[in-house]
């Protein structure tokens, strides 16, 4: 008999814990617990009963449907849901790890050229996947203005190259999907999480965004910002969008999750470089570029360095965080990737 344990913190909600006894690829006994609220009291017995007999390969959607069917009407679930139960169960069955199961390192990096930043993201994620380095939180610093387009975006559709040249903006393409980001040194906060796949095991792609963003939502809340996660990949506040995330899962067993946050955005310059039209802005519920991305400076009144320090402090308090470095050998490997891939016209124009 295997004893399997899984946990899932619902973004903006409560913790759900699944402890399972598994025999011959079936769940024999299940115990769901957590700091959620549930009425009536015997509803928990119904949830546990619904999980008994499950095949190990049962999908999250099927587990949630089974729990919902067992509960029926008249049940109040506060801070969690049948879907959250299903995620906790899947994380138990897949051997998922928790944040505190890892020794995290923090790197506040030196300014680097945009193409080298793209290459470092790839190299560092591979190193976490291979076990060469522990899971890492890296805060970037930029050596120049940049536009970073998503892996699958059209260069000519997203970027006004004349505007980019006029404002001395370097255009690069990253390995993750999503939309274009405009950055200026000192005006943005960009960070990457390099995590083992086990941390997001049992989570769908969309669920993993919310899961990996939960700590920074808490950090922003601690700074007095009413920040929330907006599916699929945005962090917003009542005053507007704060940040956008992108993610890439590697075959080697690691996940790259990176986020660009606006600290003091020059929106006028941004719209001269990015082809952001009125229709796209209206889709976001805004009427001008100045409202599209709300800077952290206006909402916190803190220096950029203080915001970064407070964010890192929140992560450290939650999960532990020691100071790490990026070795010269790693930088040299990333520079090779720039020459072979990230700095080439072929990569930049892979979607013209």
Buried (B, 14 or more C-beta within 10 A) or exposed (E): EBEBBBBBBBBEBBBBBBBBBBEEEEBBBBBBBBEBEBEEEEBBEBBBEBBEEBEBEBEBEEBBBBBBEBBEEEBEBEBBBBBBBBBBBBBBBBEBBBBEEBEBBBBBBEEBBBBBBBBBBBBBBBBBBEEEBBBBBBBBBBBBBBBBBBBEBBBEEBBBEEBBEEBEBBBBBBBBEBBBBBBBEEBBBBBBBBBBBBBBBBBBEEBBBBBBBBBBBBBBBBBEBEBBBBEEBBBBBEBBBBBBBBBBBBEBBBBBBBBBBBBEBBBEBBBBBBBBEEEEBEEBEBEEBBBBBBBBBEBBEBEBEEBBEBBBEBBBEBBBBEEBEBEEEBBEBBBEBBEEBBBBEEBBEBBE
